[in-house]
């Protein structure tokens, strides 16, 4: 599995509407062959920051970055961000999605 985390700091004027700005891209990525998950979260302490957690099957990354929707997104996104996004990209993660955390059990 390929695991990617991207931290997006958006311009204040786009902070509230950012989820709607990325919706079309998000929907398209979720339909890609090899996509395992593609999830956005808003940072709890930084109002203008979103974190994207995404995973793909090994070998699916090239098709993702070459897709038309990815290319359109990288053309649009610079207008919305206040700094270059930060990324963690890990290849060959030895699992195929979310696992359960062993230390916490619901009561």
N, CA, C and O atoms as a GROMACS GRO file, in nm:
protein
  428
    1UNK      N    1   0.085  -0.118   0.000
    1UNK     CA    2   0.000   0.000   0.000
    1UNK      C    3   0.089   0.124   0.000
    1UNK      O    4   0.196   0.126   0.061
    2UNK      N    5   0.043   0.226  -0.069
    2UNK     CA    6   0.107   0.358  -0.069
    2UNK      C    7   0.025   0.445   0.026
    2UNK      O    8  -0.096   0.458   0.009
    3UNK      N    9   0.090   0.505   0.124
    3UNK     CA   10   0.022   0.593   0.219
    3UNK      C   11   0.078   0.733   0.204
    3UNK      O   12   0.199   0.755   0.210
    4UNK      N   13  -0.012   0.829   0.184
    4UNK     CA   14   0.027   0.968   0.162
    4UNK      C   15  -0.051   1.057   0.258
    4UNK      O   16  -0.173   1.045   0.268
    5UNK      N   17   0.019   1.145   0.327
    5UNK     CA   18  -0.042   1.248   0.411
    5UNK      C   19   0.004   1.382   0.358
    5UNK      O   20   0.123   1.404   0.337
    6UNK      N   21  -0.091   1.472   0.336
    6UNK     CA   22  -0.056   1.605   0.286
    6UNK      C   23  -0.122   1.709   0.376
    6UNK      O   24  -0.242   1.704   0.401
    7UNK      N   25  -0.041   1.802   0.424
    7UNK     CA   26  -0.089   1.911   0.510
    7UNK      C   27  -0.104   2.036   0.422
    7UNK      O   28  -0.006   2.085   0.364
    8UNK      N   29  -0.227   2.086   0.413
    8UNK     CA   30  -0.261   2.199   0.328
    8UNK      C   31  -0.292   2.321   0.413
    8UNK      O   32  -0.384   2.318   0.494
    9UNK      N   33  -0.216   2.428   0.397
    9UNK     CA   34  -0.247   2.555   0.462
    9UNK      C   35  -0.310   2.644   0.355
    9UNK      O   36  -0.243   2.687   0.261
   10UNK      N   37  -0.439   2.672   0.371
   10UNK     CA   38  -0.512   2.746   0.269
   10UNK      C   39  -0.523   2.893   0.308
   10UNK      O   40  -0.514   2.929   0.425
   11UNK      N   41  -0.542   2.975   0.208
   11UNK     CA   42  -0.561   3.118   0.233
   11UNK      C   43  -0.688   3.136   0.317
   11UNK      O   44  -0.786   3.066   0.297
   12UNK      N   45  -0.685   3.230   0.412
   12UNK     CA   46  -0.800   3.248   0.502
   12UNK      C   47  -0.934   3.265   0.428
   12UNK      O   48  -1.037   3.217   0.475
   13UNK      N   49  -0.932   3.331   0.315
   13UNK     CA   50  -1.057   3.354   0.242
   13UNK      C   51  -1.114   3.226   0.179
   13UNK      O   52  -1.229   3.226   0.132
   14UNK      N   53  -1.036   3.118   0.177
   14UNK     CA   54  -1.083   2.991   0.122
   14UNK      C   55  -1.103   2.884   0.230
   14UNK      O   56  -1.146   2.772   0.198
   15UNK      N   57  -1.074   2.916   0.354
   15UNK     CA   58  -1.077   2.814   0.460
   15UNK      C   59  -1.213   2.748   0.476
   15UNK      O   60  -1.221   2.626   0.489
   16UNK      N   61  -1.320   2.826   0.475
   16UNK     CA   62  -1.453   2.769   0.496
   16UNK      C   63  -1.504   2.692   0.373
   16UNK      O   64  -1.573   2.592   0.387
   17UNK      N   65  -1.469   2.739   0.256
   17UNK     CA   66  -1.520   2.676   0.135
   17UNK      C   67  -1.427   2.570   0.077
   17UNK      O   68  -1.460   2.508  -0.025
   18UNK      N   69  -1.313   2.547   0.139
   18UNK     CA   70  -1.216   2.453   0.085
   18UNK      C   71  -1.276   2.314   0.059
   18UNK      O   72  -1.250   2.257  -0.046
   19UNK      N   73  -1.356   2.258   0.150
   19UNK     CA   74  -1.414   2.125   0.121
   19UNK      C   75  -1.496   2.124  -0.008
   19UNK      O   76  -1.493   2.025  -0.082
   20UNK      N   77  -1.569   2.229  -0.036
   20UNK     CA   78  -1.646   2.231  -0.161
   20UNK      C   79  -1.555   2.253  -0.282
   20UNK      O   80  -1.585   2.205  -0.391
   21UNK      N   81  -1.445   2.325  -0.264
   21UNK     CA   82  -1.351   2.347  -0.374
   21UNK      C   83  -1.283   2.216  -0.417
   21UNK      O   84  -1.252   2.198  -0.535
   22UNK      N   85  -1.259   2.127  -0.322
   22UNK     CA   86  -1.189   2.001  -0.353
   22UNK      C   87  -1.284   1.884  -0.375
   22UNK      O   88  -1.238   1.771  -0.397
   23UNK      N   89  -1.415   1.907  -0.368
   23UNK     CA   90  -1.511   1.797  -0.376
   23UNK      C   91  -1.505   1.722  -0.509
   23UNK      O   92  -1.501   1.598  -0.508
   24UNK      N   93  -1.503   1.790  -0.620
   24UNK     CA   94  -1.499   1.723  -0.750
   24UNK      C   95  -1.373   1.637  -0.763
   24UNK      O   96  -1.379   1.523  -0.809
   25UNK      N   97  -1.260   1.693  -0.722
   25UNK     CA   98  -1.134   1.618  -0.723
   25UNK      C   99  -1.142   1.496  -0.632
   25UNK      O  100  -1.103   1.386  -0.670
   26UNK      N  101  -1.192   1.517  -0.511
   26UNK     CA  102  -1.204   1.409  -0.414
   26UNK      C  103  -1.292   1.296  -0.468
   26UNK      O  104  -1.254   1.179  -0.460
   27UNK      N  105  -1.406   1.330  -0.524
   27UNK     CA  106  -1.496   1.229  -0.579
   27UNK      C  107  -1.430   1.150  -0.692
   27UNK      O  108  -1.445   1.029  -0.701
   28UNK      N  109  -1.355   1.219  -0.777
   28UNK     CA  110  -1.287   1.153  -0.889
   28UNK      C  111  -1.178   1.058  -0.840
   28UNK      O  112  -1.165   0.947  -0.891
   29UNK      N  113  -1.100   1.101  -0.741
   29UNK     CA  114  -0.993   1.016  -0.688
   29UNK      C  115  -1.051   0.891  -0.624
   29UNK      O  116  -0.998   0.782  -0.641
   30UNK      N  117  -1.160   0.907  -0.552
   30UNK     CA  118  -1.222   0.791  -0.485
   30UNK      C  119  -1.272   0.686  -0.584
   30UNK      O  120  -1.291   0.570  -0.548
   31UNK      N  121  -1.293   0.727  -0.709
   31UNK     CA  122  -1.336   0.634  -0.814
   31UNK      C  123  -1.220   0.569  -0.889
   31UNK      O  124  -1.241   0.480  -0.971
   32UNK      N  125  -1.098   0.612  -0.862
   32UNK     CA  126  -0.982   0.557  -0.932
   32UNK      C  127  -0.959   0.410  -0.895
   32UNK      O  128  -0.972   0.372  -0.779
   33UNK      N  129  -0.926   0.328  -0.994
   33UNK     CA  130  -0.883   0.191  -0.961
   33UNK      C  131  -0.758   0.199  -0.871
   33UNK      O  132  -0.666   0.275  -0.900
   34UNK      N  133  -0.757   0.122  -0.767
   34UNK     CA  134  -0.642   0.121  -0.678
   34UNK      C  135  -0.653   0.216  -0.560
   34UNK      O  136  -0.570   0.210  -0.469
   35UNK      N  137  -0.753   0.305  -0.559
   35UNK     CA  138  -0.771   0.392  -0.444
   35UNK      C  139  -0.829   0.312  -0.328
   35UNK      O  140  -0.927   0.240  -0.346
   36UNK      N  141  -0.769   0.324  -0.211
   36UNK     CA  142  -0.818   0.256  -0.091
   36UNK      C  143  -0.899   0.354  -0.006
   36UNK      O  144  -1.010   0.322   0.036
   37UNK      N  145  -0.844   0.472   0.018
   37UNK     CA  146  -0.920   0.579   0.082
   37UNK      C  147  -0.859   0.713   0.050
   37UNK      O  148  -0.742   0.722   0.012
   38UNK      N  149  -0.939   0.818   0.064
   38UNK     CA  150  -0.900   0.955   0.033
   38UNK      C  151  -0.984   1.042   0.124
   38UNK      O  152  -1.101   1.068   0.095
   39UNK      N  153  -0.926   1.089   0.236
   39UNK     CA  154  -1.003   1.153   0.343
   39UNK      C  155  -0.941   1.286   0.385
   39UNK      O  156  -0.821   1.294   0.414
   40UNK      N  157  -1.024   1.388   0.389
   40UNK     CA  158  -0.983   1.520   0.434
   40UNK      C  159  -1.029   1.542   0.578
   40UNK      O  160  -1.137   1.498   0.616
   41UNK      N  161  -0.946   1.611   0.658
   41UNK     CA  162  -0.982   1.652   0.793
   41UNK      C  163  -0.934   1.795   0.814
   41UNK      O  164  -0.832   1.836   0.759
   42UNK      N  165  -1.008   1.867   0.894
   42UNK     CA  166  -0.967   2.003   0.928
   42UNK      C  167  -0.887   1.998   1.058
   42UNK      O  168  -0.926   1.932   1.154
   43UNK      N  169  -0.777   2.069   1.059
   43UNK     CA  170  -0.690   2.074   1.178
   43UNK      C  171  -0.768   2.136   1.294
   43UNK      O  172  -0.839   2.235   1.274
   44UNK      N  173  -0.755   2.081   1.412
   44UNK     CA  174  -0.830   2.129   1.528
   44UNK      C  175  -0.777   2.259   1.586
   44UNK      O  176  -0.850   2.330   1.655
   45UNK      N  177  -0.650   2.292   1.560
   45UNK     CA  178  -0.589   2.410   1.620
   45UNK      C  179  -0.550   2.517   1.519
   45UNK      O  180  -0.524   2.632   1.556
   46UNK      N  181  -0.546   2.482   1.392
   46UNK     CA  182  -0.507   2.576   1.287
   46UNK      C  183  -0.624   2.589   1.190
   46UNK      O  184  -0.645   2.502   1.106
   47UNK      N  185  -0.699   2.697   1.202
   47UNK     CA  186  -0.823   2.714   1.126
   47UNK      C  187  -0.807   2.703   0.975
   47UNK      O  188  -0.900   2.660   0.906
   48UNK      N  189  -0.694   2.739   0.924
   48UNK     CA  190  -0.673   2.740   0.779
   48UNK      C  191  -0.600   2.616   0.729
   48UNK      O  192  -0.548   2.617   0.617
   49UNK      N  193  -0.593   2.512   0.809
   49UNK     CA  194  -0.516   2.393   0.772
   49UNK      C  195  -0.606   2.271   0.762
   49UNK      O  196  -0.689   2.244   0.848
   50UNK      N  197  -0.586   2.198   0.653
   50UNK     CA  198  -0.653   2.070   0.630
   50UNK      C  199  -0.546   1.963   0.612
   50UNK      O  200  -0.435   1.991   0.566
   51UNK      N  201  -0.580   1.841   0.650
   51UNK     CA  202  -0.489   1.728   0.632
   51UNK      C  203  -0.560   1.625   0.545
   51UNK      O  204  -0.673   1.586   0.572
   52UNK      N  205  -0.492   1.582   0.441
   52UNK     CA  206  -0.543   1.480   0.351
   52UNK      C  207  -0.468   1.350   0.379
   52UNK      O  208  -0.345   1.347   0.378
   53UNK      N  209  -0.543   1.244   0.405
   53UNK     CA  210  -0.486   1.111   0.426
   53UNK      C  211  -0.538   1.025   0.312
   53UNK      O  212  -0.658   1.007   0.297
   54UNK      N  213  -0.446   0.972   0.234
   54UNK     CA  214  -0.486   0.893   0.117
   54UNK      C  215  -0.403   0.767   0.107
   54UNK      O  216  -0.288   0.763   0.151
   55UNK      N  217  -0.462   0.664   0.049
   55UNK     CA  218  -0.392   0.538   0.030
   55UNK      C  219  -0.432   0.477  -0.103
   55UNK      O  220  -0.547   0.488  -0.147
   56UNK      N  221  -0.335   0.414  -0.165
   56UNK     CA  222  -0.355   0.346  -0.292
   56UNK      C  223  -0.288   0.210  -0.287
   56UNK      O  224  -0.194   0.188  -0.211
   57UNK      N  225  -0.338   0.120  -0.367
   57UNK     CA  226  -0.270  -0.008  -0.383
   57UNK      C  227  -0.133   0.017  -0.446
   57UNK      O  228  -0.118   0.110  -0.525
   58UNK      N  229  -0.034  -0.064  -0.411
   58UNK     CA  230   0.098  -0.051  -0.472
   58UNK      C  231   0.083  -0.051  -0.624
   58UNK      O  232   0.008  -0.131  -0.680
   59UNK      N  233   0.154   0.040  -0.689
   59UNK     CA  234   0.150   0.048  -0.834
   59UNK      C  235   0.044   0.141  -0.890
   59UNK      O  236   0.045   0.167  -1.010
   60UNK      N  237  -0.045   0.192  -0.808
   60UNK     CA  238  -0.154   0.278  -0.856
   60UNK      C  239  -0.118   0.426  -0.854
   60UNK      O  240  -0.195   0.508  -0.904
   61UNK      N  241  -0.004   0.462  -0.799
   61UNK     CA  242   0.033   0.602  -0.784
   61UNK      C  243   0.057   0.675  -0.914
   61UNK      O  244   0.019   0.792  -0.928
   62UNK      N  245   0.119   0.610  -1.010
   62UNK     CA  246   0.147   0.676  -1.138
   62UNK      C  247   0.019   0.714  -1.211
   62UNK      O  248   0.008   0.826  -1.263
   63UNK      N  249  -0.077   0.623  -1.215
   63UNK     CA  250  -0.205   0.653  -1.281
   63UNK      C  251  -0.275   0.770  -1.212
   63UNK      O  252  -0.338   0.853  -1.278
   64UNK      N  253  -0.264   0.777  -1.080
   64UNK     CA  254  -0.326   0.885  -1.004
   64UNK      C  255  -0.270   1.021  -1.046
   64UNK      O  256  -0.347   1.111  -1.080
   65UNK      N  257  -0.138   1.037  -1.045
   65UNK     CA  258  -0.080   1.168  -1.076
   65UNK      C  259  -0.087   1.202  -1.224
   65UNK      O  260  -0.068   1.318  -1.262
   66UNK      N  261  -0.113   1.105  -1.309
   66UNK     CA  262  -0.126   1.131  -1.452
   66UNK      C  263  -0.271   1.153  -1.496
   66UNK      O  264  -0.297   1.185  -1.612
   67UNK      N  265  -0.365   1.135  -1.404
   67UNK     CA  266  -0.507   1.149  -1.439
   67UNK      C  267  -0.540   1.294  -1.473
   67UNK      O  268  -0.474   1.387  -1.426
   68UNK      N  269  -0.644   1.312  -1.555
   68UNK     CA  270  -0.689   1.446  -1.592
   68UNK      C  271  -0.734   1.525  -1.469
   68UNK      O  272  -0.705   1.644  -1.457
   69UNK      N  273  -0.806   1.459  -1.378
   69UNK     CA  274  -0.856   1.532  -1.261
   69UNK      C  275  -0.742   1.576  -1.170
   69UNK      O  276  -0.751   1.682  -1.108
   70UNK      N  277  -0.635   1.497  -1.160
   70UNK     CA  278  -0.519   1.539  -1.081
   70UNK      C  279  -0.452   1.659  -1.147
   70UNK      O  280  -0.416   1.756  -1.079
   71UNK      N  281  -0.436   1.653  -1.277
   71UNK     CA  282  -0.372   1.764  -1.349
   71UNK      C  283  -0.453   1.893  -1.335
   71UNK      O  284  -0.396   2.000  -1.316
   72UNK      N  285  -0.586   1.884  -1.344
   72UNK     CA  286  -0.671   2.003  -1.325
   72UNK      C  287  -0.656   2.056  -1.182
   72UNK      O  288  -0.647   2.177  -1.161
   73UNK      N  289  -0.652   1.965  -1.087
   73UNK     CA  290  -0.641   2.006  -0.947
   73UNK      C  291  -0.510   2.080  -0.921
   73UNK      O  292  -0.510   2.184  -0.854
   74UNK      N  293  -0.398   2.030  -0.972
   74UNK     CA  294  -0.270   2.098  -0.945
   74UNK      C  295  -0.261   2.231  -1.019
   74UNK      O  296  -0.176   2.314  -0.986
   75UNK      N  297  -0.346   2.252  -1.118
   75UNK     CA  298  -0.352   2.384  -1.182
   75UNK      C  299  -0.433   2.482  -1.097
   75UNK      O  300  -0.401   2.600  -1.093
   76UNK      N  301  -0.538   2.433  -1.028
   76UNK     CA  302  -0.626   2.518  -0.948
   76UNK      C  303  -0.573   2.545  -0.808
   76UNK      O  304  -0.583   2.657  -0.758
   77UNK      N  305  -0.517   2.444  -0.744
   77UNK     CA  306  -0.481   2.451  -0.602
   77UNK      C  307  -0.388   2.566  -0.564
   77UNK      O  308  -0.402   2.620  -0.455
   78UNK      N  309  -0.294   2.605  -0.649
   78UNK     CA  310  -0.207   2.716  -0.607
   78UNK      C  311  -0.282   2.846  -0.575
   78UNK      O  312  -0.233   2.929  -0.498
   79UNK      N  313  -0.400   2.864  -0.631
   79UNK     CA  314  -0.480   2.982  -0.600
   79UNK      C  315  -0.537   2.977  -0.459
   79UNK      O  316  -0.568   3.082  -0.401
   80UNK      N  317  -0.550   2.858  -0.403
   80UNK     CA  318  -0.617   2.840  -0.274
   80UNK      C  319  -0.522   2.831  -0.155
   80UNK      O  320  -0.565   2.852  -0.041
   81UNK      N  321  -0.395   2.800  -0.178
   81UNK     CA  322  -0.303   2.776  -0.067
   81UNK      C  323  -0.219   2.899  -0.036
   81UNK      O  324  -0.190   2.981  -0.123
   82UNK      N  325  -0.180   2.909   0.091
   82UNK     CA  326  -0.094   3.021   0.132
   82UNK      C  327   0.052   2.979   0.142
   82UNK      O  328   0.141   3.063   0.156
   83UNK      N  329   0.078   2.850   0.134
   83UNK     CA  330   0.215   2.798   0.132
   83UNK      C  331   0.215   2.661   0.063
   83UNK      O  332   0.111   2.598   0.046
   84UNK      N  333   0.332   2.618   0.025
   84UNK     CA  334   0.346   2.489  -0.042
   84UNK      C  335   0.304   2.378   0.054
   84UNK      O  336   0.350   2.374   0.168
   85UNK      N  337   0.215   2.287   0.010
   85UNK     CA  338   0.173   2.177   0.098
   85UNK      C  339   0.292   2.090   0.142
   85UNK      O  340   0.390   2.074   0.069
   86UNK      N  341   0.280   2.036   0.261
   86UNK     CA  342   0.381   1.945   0.317
   86UNK      C  343   0.330   1.802   0.297
   86UNK      O  344   0.211   1.776   0.311
   87UNK      N  345   0.421   1.709   0.263
   87UNK     CA  346   0.378   1.574   0.229
   87UNK      C  347   0.464   1.468   0.297
   87UNK      O  348   0.584   1.486   0.316
   88UNK      N  349   0.399   1.358   0.333
   88UNK     CA  350   0.466   1.235   0.374
   88UNK      C  351   0.416   1.129   0.277
   88UNK      O  352   0.295   1.109   0.265
   89UNK      N  353   0.507   1.061   0.210
   89UNK     CA  354   0.471   0.959   0.111
   89UNK      C  355   0.549   0.833   0.144
   89UNK      O  356   0.672   0.832   0.134
   90UNK      N  357   0.479   0.727   0.182
   90UNK     CA  358   0.543   0.602   0.220
   90UNK      C  359   0.498   0.492   0.125
   90UNK      O  360   0.378   0.468   0.109
   91UNK      N  361   0.592   0.428   0.062
   91UNK     CA  362   0.563   0.319  -0.033
   91UNK      C  363   0.573   0.184   0.036
   91UNK      O  364   0.643   0.169   0.136
   92UNK      N  365   0.505   0.086  -0.017
   92UNK     CA  366   0.513  -0.053   0.030
   92UNK      C  367   0.477  -0.070   0.178
   92UNK      O  368   0.544  -0.145   0.250
   93UNK      N  369   0.374  -0.001   0.222
   93UNK     CA  370   0.324  -0.020   0.358
   93UNK      C  371   0.263  -0.160   0.364
   93UNK      O  372   0.180  -0.195   0.280
   94UNK      N  373   0.302  -0.242   0.462
   94UNK     CA  374   0.261  -0.382   0.464
   94UNK      C  375   0.120  -0.407   0.519
   94UNK      O  376   0.101  -0.491   0.607
   95UNK      N  377   0.022  -0.334   0.468
   95UNK     CA  378  -0.118  -0.362   0.501
   95UNK      C  379  -0.202  -0.304   0.388
   95UNK      O  380  -0.150  -0.239   0.298
   96UNK      N  381  -0.332  -0.327   0.393
   96UNK     CA  382  -0.417  -0.286   0.281
   96UNK      C  383  -0.529  -0.191   0.322
   96UNK      O  384  -0.634  -0.187   0.258
   97UNK      N  385  -0.509  -0.116   0.429
   97UNK     CA  386  -0.608  -0.020   0.475
   97UNK      C  387  -0.593   0.004   0.623
   97UNK      O  388  -0.490  -0.028   0.683
   98UNK      N  389  -0.697   0.062   0.682
   98UNK     CA  390  -0.696   0.091   0.824
   98UNK      C  391  -0.700  -0.038   0.904
   98UNK      O  392  -0.775  -0.130   0.871
   99UNK      N  393  -0.620  -0.046   1.008
   99UNK     CA  394  -0.624  -0.156   1.104
   99UNK      C  395  -0.682  -0.105   1.235
   99UNK      O  396  -0.703   0.015   1.252
  100UNK      N  397  -0.707  -0.195   1.326
  100UNK     CA  398  -0.759  -0.155   1.457
  100UNK      C  399  -0.644  -0.124   1.552
  100UNK      O  400  -0.542  -0.193   1.552
  101UNK      N  401  -0.662  -0.021   1.633
  101UNK     CA  402  -0.565   0.016   1.736
  101UNK      C  403  -0.585  -0.077   1.855
  101UNK      O  404  -0.694  -0.084   1.910
  102UNK      N  405  -0.481  -0.147   1.894
  102UNK     CA  406  -0.493  -0.247   1.998
  102UNK      C  407  -0.504  -0.192   2.139
  102UNK      O  408  -0.555  -0.260   2.227
  103UNK      N  409  -0.456  -0.069   2.163
  103UNK     CA  410  -0.449  -0.016   2.299
  103UNK      C  411  -0.582   0.036   2.353
  103UNK      O  412  -0.597   0.052   2.474
  104UNK      N  413  -0.678   0.062   2.266
  104UNK     CA  414  -0.805   0.120   2.312
  104UNK      C  415  -0.921   0.032   2.268
  104UNK      O  416  -0.933  -0.002   2.150
  105UNK      N  417  -1.005  -0.003   2.364
  105UNK     CA  418  -1.127  -0.079   2.337
  105UNK      C  419  -1.246   0.002   2.386
  105UNK      O  420  -1.238   0.059   2.495
  106UNK      N  421  -1.355   0.009   2.311
  106UNK     CA  422  -1.473   0.080   2.359
  106UNK      C  423  -1.527   0.014   2.487
  106UNK      O  424  -1.519  -0.108   2.503
  107UNK      N  425  -1.582   0.094   2.575
  107UNK     CA  426  -1.642   0.041   2.698
  107UNK      C  427  -1.791   0.029   2.682
  107UNK      O  428  -1.860  -0.013   2.774
   0.00000   0.00000   0.00000
